Amino acid sequence: MSETLPGDDADLIIRGGRIHTLDGTDSIAHTLAVRNGVIVAVDDAVAPLRARTTLELDGRTAIPGINDAHLHAAWLGARWPHLFFSDTSSAEQPSGRLVSSREERRTALLRAWSLLAERGITSYTEPGIGPGEDAGETGCFGTAMLDTYGELHREGAQTSRVTLLRLFGTIDGESTLEDFERGIRTPAPTHDPRWLAIPGVKIFADGIPPMATAWVEEPYTDGSTGALLTRGGDDPLSAFQRMVELAASRGMQIAVHATGDRSISEFLAVLERLSDAPRPPAPHYVVHGDLATPEQIARMGRVDAGFAVQPLIAAHTHSWAALQLGEARLAAAWPLAAMLTSGTLTTVTSDSPIASPDWRLGLDASLGLLGEAGVADDARSRRRLLRSMTVDAARQDGASAWKGTLEIGKVADLTILDEDPLTPGRPFSSLEVERTMVDGRTVFTRE
């Protein structure tokens, strides 16, 4: 590798370690040059450049910045350090209004960005902010929080890149076709899309299997089948179909919270019927997809849509879900191995603050799911998992042209680790994040 972009100097040269570029050939580099936040030279081509600053890796490993493609940052910042799946007792769990004022909203986001930088996370998707939650319990998801995002963006305060989806219903709850139609006609705020992109909408289709609220074909052990959360039109299904049609016809990205196989099937049916709809700025996708079937996974790939999955939540809820699904169906749930081997777009995410925002724990849980499916813990499997939180997450964002890998012309977003994450047998959670860089700027260092 000896490419370069025009110019005779660099703001920063990074050298002296292993750099997993995660490019199309999974090249390993040892030197990068950065100018104006963009990688301008790699390896031999760096030598002629004059650098203002040099960062010595000292044998450490750099990877593209981690991109958590489903993380509620405002909620995380307001709740921290209390996660839903944690040692926090139910009595200690925060409840009610978490943020009410402008200053509290700002503090929540700034705290979240600091937490993410410490963990090597440089980008994330905030999946659901908008007027549907203006009267919401927590204050973390309404229009005021959307305004706070824009305010901090304009101030240049971000240390994480954000993809944000608008919400016209309630978090984990119902939405009406009337509210959705009214909301979708309102233009989204526009910002620098490399820092605060708003490409589409979030729709809640159903609940979750452990609560027997995911919409399923085969009944739960109690005989129920769950149901859709959408309301309006002739019935919940027609309301859901119309919401997807409205967003697709406007060229918006659509993320649907769908855990049951029936809800996934209905989303797929609309996407297949709308093959002539305008191309969205980023792929449509299912959030969770706990009970997706092999046939649905393949169909999702054929319509260039994908899945955002949460293996750490699967680990937390495994025994709980068994009570509703039974052992046979439980064995087929959370089909991460099938998703990754199918070639269908798949991102591993946290859904924090439901689970920890620490991507290393999520990848360890992913190794567990892969192991149950007979997939070995080797460098190839680990690379595939890392790509799900870098390369594939950038693709979900519609941002593959400028982030997700460490190549010429891509932004200099890096996570620097003490050891090589591709080494088999070592838990991801034992790796230390030594430094986090966004746009060529250090936003966290352990030193």
Stockholm file with secondary structure:
# STOCKHOLM 1.0

chainA/1-447         MSETLPGDDADLIIRGGRIHTLDGTDSIAHTLAVRNGVIVAVDDAVAPLRARTTLELDGRTAIPGINDAHLHAAWLGARWPHLFFSDTSSAEQPSGRLVSSREERRTALLRAWSLLAERGITSYTEPGIGPGEDAGETGCFGTAMLDTYGELHREGAQTSRVTLLRLFGTIDGESTLEDFERGIRTPAPTHDPRWLAIPGVKIFADGIPPMATAWVEEPYTDGSTGALLTRGGDDPLSAFQRMVELAASRGMQIAVHATGDRSISEFLAVLERLSDAPRPPAPHYVVHGDLATPEQIARMGRVDAGFAVQPLIAAHTHSWAALQLGEARLAAAWPLAAMLTSGTLTTVTSDSPIASPDWRLGLDASLGLLGEAGVADDARSRRRLLRSMTVDAARQDGASAWKGTLEIGKVADLTILDEDPLTPGRPFSSLEVERTMVDGRTVFTRE
#=GR chainA/1-447 SS CCCBCSCSEEEEEEEEEEEECCCTTCCEEEEEEEETTEEEEEGGGGTTCEEEEEEECTTCEEEECEEESSCCHHHHHHHTTCCSSSSCCTTTSCCSCSCCSHHHHHHHHHHHHHHHHHTTEEEEEEEEESGGGTTCSSSSSSHHHHHHHHHHHHTTCCSSEEEEEEESSCTTSCEEHHHHHHHHTSCCCCCCTTTEEEEEEEEECCCCGGGTCSCCSSCCTTSCCCCCCEECTTSHHHHHHHHHHHHHHTTCEEEEEECSHHHHHHHHHHHHHTTTSCCCSSCCEEEECTTCCHHHHHHHHHTTCEEEECHHHHHHHHHHHHHHHCHHHHHHSSCHHHHHHHTCEEEECCCTTSSCSCHHHHHHHHHHHHHHTTCCCSHHHHHHHHHHTTHHHHHHTTCTTTSSSCCTTSBCCEEEESSCTTSTTSCGGGCCEEEEEETTEEEEECC
#=GC SS_cons         CCCBCSCSEEEEEEEEEEEECCCTTCCEEEEEEEETTEEEEEGGGGTTCEEEEEEECTTCEEEECEEESSCCHHHHHHHTTCCSSSSCCTTTSCCSCSCCSHHHHHHHHHHHHHHHHHTTEEEEEEEEESGGGTTCSSSSSSHHHHHHHHHHHHTTCCSSEEEEEEESSCTTSCEEHHHHHHHHTSCCCCCCTTTEEEEEEEEECCCCGGGTCSCCSSCCTTSCCCCCCEECTTSHHHHHHHHHHHHHHTTCEEEEEECSHHHHHHHHHHHHHTTTSCCCSSCCEEEECTTCCHHHHHHHHHTTCEEEECHHHHHHHHHHHHHHHCHHHHHHSSCHHHHHHHTCEEEECCCTTSSCSCHHHHHHHHHHHHHHTTCCCSHHHHHHHHHHTTHHHHHHTTCTTTSSSCCTTSBCCEEEESSCTTSTTSCGGGCCEEEEEETTEEEEECC
//
